[in-house]
């Protein structure tokens, strides 16, 4: 009996909306991946923690994981495969994560490719910039805070220099802890690695 053909591979471009300059990822995902699998892939690719509700909006229909006493969906996302959705090249759909902060991702089907037997899927093959920290208030709050951080960093470094010069070790520790609280904001300008990485 012949083996079934390998599933098609979807090349997806994912852009986090409402942020400038853009934060994006390029993913290769198997067509037999489910909606639930795609959620996990996006969480990993953007560095989200999966602590919040999410949903996909595809062809006007919502998909996601239902929670008791919470949001419900008609279909089980563990049973719906990407290949079942009839997605075409250049078609877009929406992925929303954290309904309070409203991280909205535009997902575009860039290509539908043949599977390569020596490649592991899913894989992130490109992207730029780290995603915002969880629970920072959404795109507008993130943009505002990100713009404030450089000035705040310089102020804190000058305060640190002053207490070091004064030789007050307790004050030095306090200033270092203060800098630690904004550490994750300092790395947000770093480029996302463009080398392929399995998810």
N, C-alpha and C positions, 0 to 999 in steps of 0.2 A: 504494500500500500504506500503510495507516494506521500511524502511529508507535505503538510499544508504550507502555502507560500508565507514568506515572512511579511509581517504587517508593514504598511507604509509608515514613513517617518514624517512627522509634522515639524517644520521649522517655524517656530513661533517667536515673534518679536513682542516683548512685553515692556510697556512704558508706564512709569508711575506718573499719573496725571496731576497737574497743579503745581509742579516743581520746576524751577528753572535755575541753572541748566538741567536738562533732562537726566533722569536716572532710568537706565534701561538694561534689559537682559535679552540675549538671544539663546533660545533653547531648542534642542532636538528631542522630540518626544514620540514614543511609539504610538501608532494609531490604535492599538489595542489597550492603551492606558485608559483608565476610567477618569471621570470627572473628579472623583476623590483623589486619585493619583496625581492629577494635574494640580490640585490644591496643594498637596504636599510638596510637589516640585517647585511651585511658585514661592511657597513659604521658605524653602531652603535657598532658592536662588536669590531672594531679596533679603534673607537673613531675618525674616519675621519669626516670632516665637510661637505662633499658633495659639495664642491665648484669647483670641476674640472670634466672634462669629464672622462668617464670610458667605458670599454667594457669587455665582456666575450668572450673567444675563446673556443667553445665546439664542438668537432667532426669536427674541421677545419672550423667552421662557426662562424662569429662574431655576437654578440648580444649586444644591448645597447640602450640608449635613443637618438633619433635623435634630432639635434638642427638646427634651421634655419641658413643657411649660415655656417654650421659646418659639423661635421661628420654625416653620414647617415647610416642606417642599413635597410636591406631588410624586417625584421620582427618586429612587434610591441612587445616589451618585456613585455608589460602588458597582452598579450594574450598567451604567451608561458609558459606553466607550467613545473616544473621540471620533473613531471611524463611523459610529452610528449617527453622528450629528450632521453629516452632509456638508461639512465645511469646505469652502473653496479657497484657492489662492487669492490673496488680497482682502479676504473677508475679515472683519473685526468682531470681537465680542468683549464684554466687560467682566472683570474680576474685582469685586469689592471686598476689602478686608477691614475689620474693625468699624462697625457702624457708627461709632461715636467720633473717632478721628477721621473716618471716611477716606481710607487709602484706596483710591480707585486706579485700576490698572487697565489700560487698553491693550488687548492681546490681538495681534494681527498674524494671520496665516501668511507667512512669507513664501513658503514653498512646501510642496508635498514630494518627498524624496523616496527612493528605494532604500531599504534597510541594508546596512553594511554588516556582514557577519562578524568582523573583528572589532566593532564599535559597541560600547556599552551605552544603554539608554536608561533614563534620560540623561542628558549632558548639557551643560551650559557652555556655549562656544564663544560667547562675547558679552560685553556689557560695559557700563561706565557708571562710576560713582556708587558709594555705599548708600544703602537705604536709610531713611531717618530712624532715630531711636523709637522704640515702641512708646505709646502713651504720651507723646510730646504735644498732642493737641491738633494734629492734622496738618495739611499742607501750608495753610496760612501761618499758623503758629510756628511751624518748623522754619519757614522762610524768614520770619521776623526774628526768631531766636538765633538762627544761623548768622544773620547779618550783625547781630549784637555781639556774638562771641569773640571776634577778633579784638575789639576794644576791651572787653572784659578780661581776656587773656593777658593783654599788655598791662592792664591795671594790677592784676593779681601777681604778675611777674615782678613789677616794680615794688609792690608791697613785700614780696618774698625777699627781694634784694635788700630792702631796708631792714627787715628783721634779721637777715643773715649778717649784715654789716653791724647790727647792734649786738649780735651774739646771743640773742634770746632763743634758746632751743625749743621751748614750748611754743613760742610764736611761729617758729620755722615749721614745726609739725602741723600746726593749725593751718598755715598757708598751703602746705603740701596737700593736706586733706581737701582744702578748698579747690585746688587745681584738679585733684582727682575727680571731683564732682562734675567737671566739664570735660573730662578726658574723651568720652565718646563723641562729643561735638567736634573735638580737634581733628578727628580722623575722617570726618565726612567728606572732605575735599579730595581724599585719596581716590585714585582711579580703581575701578573694579578690574580684577585680573581678566585679561582677554584670552588666556590660555584655556583650552577645554578642560572642564572638570566634571567628573561624574557626580550626580546628585543622589 
